[in-house]
Amino acid sequence: MTMSETSEYAARLLRAYQAQEKRFVERRFPLQFAPEVPALRELYSQAKGFRWNPETDIPWERFDPARYSKETREAARRTWSRRAWSVYPGLTESTALLIRFCLESGSLGMDAKLFLSFRPAEEAKHLEVCHLLAEKLGGYESDPGDAGLARASNHPFAQAALDPDVPVEAYIAALGALDDQLDLNLYLSHLQHAKDEVVGAALRLIAADRARHVAFAWTLLGSRVPALDDRARTAVVETVRDLLENVILAGYRNTWLLTEKSREPWLAAEEETARAGLGASTAAQERSVLRATIAQVRERFAVWKLDLPRVSHPELGTI
């Protein structure tokens, strides 16, 4: 894409955002600060108290890349670079969701707004950790160099957050209850199999934040889903099913779900990173995590009488 084409595309995108936002009417007063959902306010309090610095709170001085072979360092460098690409969207998603709450709910929903005000900064720290590890292992890779992997890694989630035709509960169910839950469970798997103490410390800090993000999604849904009408309930199920079938199972989080053409050298890199204990899981381990996560989401949805349909995949069968 040429410079002029890029500028034209950016201008069209900006006009589309402006048109979209005009459909919201901000209602600011009366501005209430009292907690509406105490559990959400507690998550905000936890976020205030649990602060860490990627540069100083991870014992980098004890990380010795020279302990590992050149092949292992190259593999881990690729793995942490790819992970950075999957973390980055959280910056825009969280910010867009905060804007959506501010524009749509007026003086209501203060608990969610306060919590979401912290999340972009937490996503930034996770991104920084991924970048630091990739750099220390030989250098961060900024581009996948494969069109298929680039497509699987790039989805318009921020735009969806600002789409008034998608109920905010449906968005949070898909991105929070399903995708964030899967991401957390994968981080916990990587942590379980980590052998390097510094990598383990980094994973532990990220997982603690991720657990709070997931708790936010489930808590907010628990406070809202029971009151949804049939149309909104259907939207929740359909949005989650769509994300599962067309994003998750297309390899957004799991390299082994990419098309065969786009898997390498990334899948081999993750296998070697897992073997060395540098912050990854094998494909077999991730497969178990994915199945367990889908079952977990389906079970929790059933409490609200939301039936998440089963989907088919050539490698996984019907899940």
C-alpha positions as CSV (number, residue, x, y, z in Angstrom):
1,M,0.0,0.0,0.0
2,T,1.5,3.4,-1.0
3,M,1.7,6.4,1.3
4,S,-1.2,8.1,-0.4
5,E,-3.3,4.9,-0.2
6,T,-2.5,4.6,3.5
7,S,-3.5,8.2,4.1
8,E,-6.8,7.7,2.3
9,Y,-7.6,4.5,4.2
10,A,-6.8,6.2,7.5
11,A,-9.2,9.1,6.5
12,R,-12.0,6.7,5.6
13,L,-11.5,4.8,8.8
14,L,-11.6,8.0,10.9
15,R,-14.8,9.1,9.2
16,A,-16.4,5.7,9.8
17,Y,-15.5,6.0,13.5
18,Q,-16.9,9.5,13.7
19,A,-20.2,8.4,12.1
20,Q,-20.3,5.4,14.5
21,E,-19.7,7.5,17.6
22,K,-22.5,10.0,16.6
23,R,-25.0,7.2,17.2
24,F,-24.1,7.4,20.9
25,V,-25.4,10.2,23.0
26,E,-23.4,10.9,26.2
27,R,-25.4,11.4,29.3
28,R,-23.1,12.6,32.0
29,F,-25.3,13.7,34.9
30,P,-26.1,12.9,37.6
31,L,-22.5,11.6,37.9
32,Q,-22.7,8.8,40.5
33,F,-19.7,7.2,42.2
34,A,-21.3,4.8,44.5
35,P,-20.6,1.1,43.7
36,E,-23.3,-0.6,41.6
37,V,-21.6,-4.0,41.4
38,P,-19.3,-4.3,44.5
39,A,-17.4,-7.2,43.0
40,L,-16.3,-5.1,40.1
41,R,-15.3,-2.3,42.4
42,E,-13.2,-4.8,44.3
43,L,-11.4,-5.8,41.1
44,Y,-10.7,-2.1,40.5
45,S,-9.2,-1.9,44.0
46,Q,-7.0,-4.9,43.3
47,A,-5.8,-3.3,40.1
48,K,-4.8,-0.2,42.1
49,G,-2.9,-2.2,44.7
50,F,-1.1,-4.6,42.4
51,R,1.3,-2.5,40.5
52,W,4.5,-3.8,38.9
53,N,7.2,-2.5,36.5
54,P,8.4,-4.8,33.7
55,E,11.9,-3.3,33.9
56,T,12.4,-3.5,37.7
57,D,10.1,-6.2,39.1
58,I,11.3,-9.1,37.0
59,P,14.9,-10.3,38.0
60,W,16.4,-9.7,34.5
61,E,19.9,-9.8,36.0
62,R,19.4,-13.5,36.6
63,F,18.4,-14.2,33.0
64,D,21.2,-15.8,31.1
65,P,20.4,-16.4,27.4
66,A,23.9,-17.9,26.9
67,R,22.7,-21.0,28.9
68,Y,20.7,-21.9,25.8
69,S,21.7,-23.0,22.4
70,K,21.5,-20.7,19.4
71,E,18.6,-22.8,18.0
72,T,16.7,-22.5,21.3
73,R,17.2,-18.8,21.6
74,E,16.0,-18.3,18.0
75,A,12.9,-20.4,18.7
76,A,12.1,-18.5,21.9
77,R,12.7,-15.2,20.2
78,R,10.1,-16.1,17.6
79,T,7.7,-17.4,20.2
80,W,7.8,-14.2,22.3
81,S,7.6,-12.0,19.2
82,R,4.4,-13.8,18.1
83,R,3.0,-13.4,21.6
84,A,3.6,-9.7,21.5
85,W,1.5,-9.5,18.4
86,S,-1.4,-11.2,20.3
87,V,-1.1,-8.9,23.3
88,Y,-1.0,-5.6,21.3
89,P,-4.7,-5.6,20.3
90,G,-5.6,-5.4,24.0
91,L,-4.5,-1.8,24.0
92,T,-7.1,-0.8,21.5
93,E,-9.8,-3.2,22.6
94,S,-9.7,-2.0,26.2
95,T,-9.6,1.6,25.2
96,A,-12.5,1.2,22.8
97,L,-14.6,-0.6,25.4
98,L,-14.0,2.1,27.9
99,I,-15.1,4.7,25.4
100,R,-18.2,2.6,24.6
101,F,-19.2,2.5,28.3
102,C,-18.6,6.2,28.7
103,L,-20.6,7.2,25.7
104,E,-23.4,4.6,26.1
105,S,-24.1,4.3,29.8
106,G,-23.9,7.9,30.9
107,S,-23.6,8.2,34.6
108,L,-24.1,4.4,35.1
109,G,-21.5,1.6,35.0
110,M,-18.9,3.5,37.0
111,D,-17.5,0.2,38.3
112,A,-16.7,-1.0,34.8
113,K,-15.3,2.4,33.7
114,L,-12.9,2.6,36.7
115,F,-11.7,-1.0,36.1
116,L,-11.2,-0.5,32.3
117,S,-9.2,2.7,32.9
118,F,-6.4,0.5,34.3
119,R,-6.5,-2.3,31.7
120,P,-4.7,-0.5,28.8
121,A,-1.8,0.2,31.0
122,E,-1.7,-3.5,32.1
123,E,-1.8,-4.6,28.4
124,A,1.1,-2.2,27.7
125,K,3.2,-3.9,30.4
126,H,2.4,-7.4,29.0
127,L,3.5,-6.1,25.6
128,E,6.7,-4.7,27.0
129,V,7.5,-8.0,28.7
130,C,7.1,-9.9,25.5
131,H,9.3,-7.4,23.7
132,L,12.0,-7.5,26.4
133,L,12.2,-11.3,26.3
134,A,12.3,-11.4,22.5
135,E,15.1,-8.8,22.5
136,K,17.1,-10.6,25.2
137,L,16.8,-13.9,23.3
138,G,18.2,-12.4,20.0
139,G,15.8,-9.7,18.8
140,Y,12.2,-8.9,18.5
141,E,10.5,-9.7,15.2
142,S,8.0,-7.1,14.1
143,D,6.3,-8.8,11.2
144,P,5.3,-12.4,10.6
145,G,6.3,-12.3,7.0
146,D,3.4,-14.5,6.1
147,A,0.0,-13.1,4.9
148,G,-2.0,-16.0,6.4
149,L,-0.5,-15.5,9.9
150,A,-0.9,-11.7,9.6
151,R,-4.6,-12.2,8.8
152,A,-5.1,-14.7,11.7
153,S,-3.4,-12.2,14.0
154,N,-5.3,-9.1,12.9
155,H,-9.1,-8.7,13.7
156,P,-11.2,-5.5,14.1
157,F,-12.0,-6.0,17.7
158,A,-11.8,-2.3,18.6
159,Q,-14.2,-1.5,15.9
160,A,-16.6,-4.1,17.2
161,A,-16.5,-2.6,20.7
162,L,-17.8,0.6,19.2
163,D,-20.5,-1.0,17.1
164,P,-23.9,-0.1,18.8
165,D,-25.5,-3.0,16.9
166,V,-23.5,-5.4,19.0
167,P,-24.7,-5.5,22.6
168,V,-21.8,-4.7,25.0
169,E,-22.6,-7.9,26.8
170,A,-22.1,-9.9,23.6
171,Y,-18.7,-8.3,23.1
172,I,-17.6,-8.9,26.6
173,A,-18.8,-12.5,26.4
174,A,-16.8,-13.2,23.3
175,L,-13.6,-11.2,24.1
176,G,-13.6,-11.6,27.8
177,A,-15.3,-14.8,28.8
178,L,-14.0,-16.8,25.8
179,D,-10.8,-15.2,24.4
180,D,-9.4,-13.8,27.7
181,Q,-10.3,-17.0,29.5
182,L,-8.4,-19.0,26.9
183,D,-5.5,-16.6,27.0
184,L,-5.3,-16.9,30.8
185,N,-5.5,-20.7,30.7
186,L,-2.7,-20.8,28.1
187,Y,-0.5,-18.5,30.3
188,L,-1.1,-20.8,33.2
189,S,0.0,-23.8,31.1
190,H,3.1,-21.9,30.0
191,L,3.8,-21.1,33.6
192,Q,3.3,-24.7,34.7
193,H,5.9,-25.9,32.2
194,A,8.4,-23.0,32.6
195,K,11.8,-24.0,33.9
196,D,13.6,-20.7,33.7
197,E,12.9,-18.7,36.9
198,V,13.0,-15.3,35.2
199,V,10.5,-16.4,32.5
200,G,8.4,-17.9,35.2
201,A,8.4,-14.6,37.1
202,A,7.3,-12.8,34.0
203,L,4.5,-15.3,33.2
204,R,3.3,-15.1,36.8
205,L,2.9,-11.3,36.7
206,I,1.0,-11.4,33.4
207,A,-1.2,-14.3,34.6
208,A,-2.2,-12.3,37.7
209,D,-3.4,-9.4,35.6
210,R,-5.1,-11.8,33.1
211,A,-7.0,-13.5,35.9
212,R,-8.4,-10.1,37.0
213,H,-9.4,-9.3,33.4
214,V,-11.3,-12.6,33.2
215,A,-12.9,-12.1,36.5
216,F,-14.1,-8.7,35.3
217,A,-15.8,-10.3,32.2
218,W,-17.6,-13.1,34.2
219,T,-18.6,-10.7,37.0
220,L,-20.0,-8.1,34.6
221,L,-21.9,-10.8,32.6
222,G,-23.3,-12.2,35.8
223,S,-24.7,-8.8,36.8
224,R,-26.3,-8.2,33.3
225,V,-27.1,-11.4,31.4
226,P,-30.1,-12.4,33.6
227,A,-31.9,-9.2,32.7
228,L,-31.2,-9.4,28.9
229,D,-34.1,-9.8,26.5
230,D,-34.2,-12.7,24.0
231,R,-32.6,-10.6,21.2
232,A,-29.7,-9.7,23.3
233,R,-29.3,-13.2,24.6
234,T,-29.2,-14.5,21.1
235,A,-26.6,-11.9,20.2
236,V,-24.4,-13.1,23.1
237,V,-24.5,-16.7,21.9
238,E,-24.0,-15.8,18.2
239,T,-21.1,-13.5,18.9
240,V,-19.3,-16.0,21.0
241,R,-19.9,-18.8,18.5
242,D,-18.6,-16.6,15.7
243,L,-15.4,-15.7,17.6
244,L,-14.8,-19.4,18.4
245,E,-15.4,-20.7,14.9
246,N,-13.8,-17.9,12.8
247,V,-11.1,-16.5,15.1
248,I,-10.0,-18.9,17.8
249,L,-10.2,-22.1,15.7
250,A,-8.5,-20.2,12.8
251,G,-5.3,-19.9,14.9
252,Y,-5.6,-16.5,16.7
253,R,-4.2,-17.9,19.9
254,N,-2.9,-21.3,18.9
255,T,-0.3,-21.7,16.1
256,W,-1.1,-25.4,15.5
257,L,-4.6,-24.2,14.3
258,L,-3.2,-22.1,11.5
259,T,-3.2,-23.4,8.0
260,E,-0.3,-25.7,7.3
261,K,1.3,-23.1,5.0
262,S,1.4,-20.5,7.9
263,R,2.4,-22.7,10.8
264,E,6.1,-22.8,10.3
265,P,8.6,-21.8,11.5
266,W,6.3,-20.7,14.4
267,L,5.0,-24.1,15.5
268,A,8.5,-25.7,15.6
269,A,9.7,-22.6,17.5
270,E,7.0,-23.0,20.2
271,E,7.7,-26.7,20.5
272,E,11.4,-26.0,21.1
273,T,10.5,-23.1,23.5
274,A,8.3,-25.4,25.5
275,R,11.0,-28.1,25.6
276,A,13.5,-25.6,27.0
277,G,11.0,-24.3,29.5
278,L,11.2,-20.7,28.2
279,G,7.5,-19.9,28.3
280,A,5.4,-22.0,25.9
281,S,3.4,-25.2,25.8
282,T,3.4,-28.0,23.3
283,A,0.6,-28.4,20.7
284,A,-0.7,-31.4,22.7
285,Q,-0.8,-29.4,25.9
286,E,-2.5,-26.4,24.2
287,R,-5.0,-28.8,22.6
288,S,-6.1,-29.9,26.1
289,V,-6.2,-26.3,27.3
290,L,-8.5,-25.3,24.4
291,R,-10.9,-28.2,24.9
292,A,-11.1,-27.5,28.7
293,T,-11.7,-23.8,28.1
294,I,-14.5,-24.3,25.7
295,A,-16.1,-26.8,28.1
296,Q,-15.6,-24.2,30.9
297,V,-17.3,-21.5,29.0
298,R,-20.2,-23.7,27.9
299,E,-20.8,-24.8,31.5
300,R,-20.8,-21.3,32.8
301,F,-23.1,-20.1,30.0
302,A,-25.5,-23.0,30.9
303,V,-26.1,-21.4,34.3
304,W,-27.7,-18.5,32.4
305,K,-29.5,-20.9,30.1
306,L,-27.3,-19.8,27.2
307,D,-26.6,-22.7,24.9
308,L,-23.3,-22.3,23.0
309,P,-23.6,-24.5,19.9
310,R,-21.0,-27.1,19.1
311,V,-18.7,-26.3,16.2
312,S,-16.7,-28.6,13.9
313,H,-13.0,-28.4,13.0
314,P,-11.1,-30.8,10.8
315,E,-8.4,-31.5,13.4
316,L,-10.5,-31.3,16.6
317,G,-13.8,-32.8,15.4
318,T,-17.0,-31.5,17.0
319,I,-16.3,-29.5,20.1
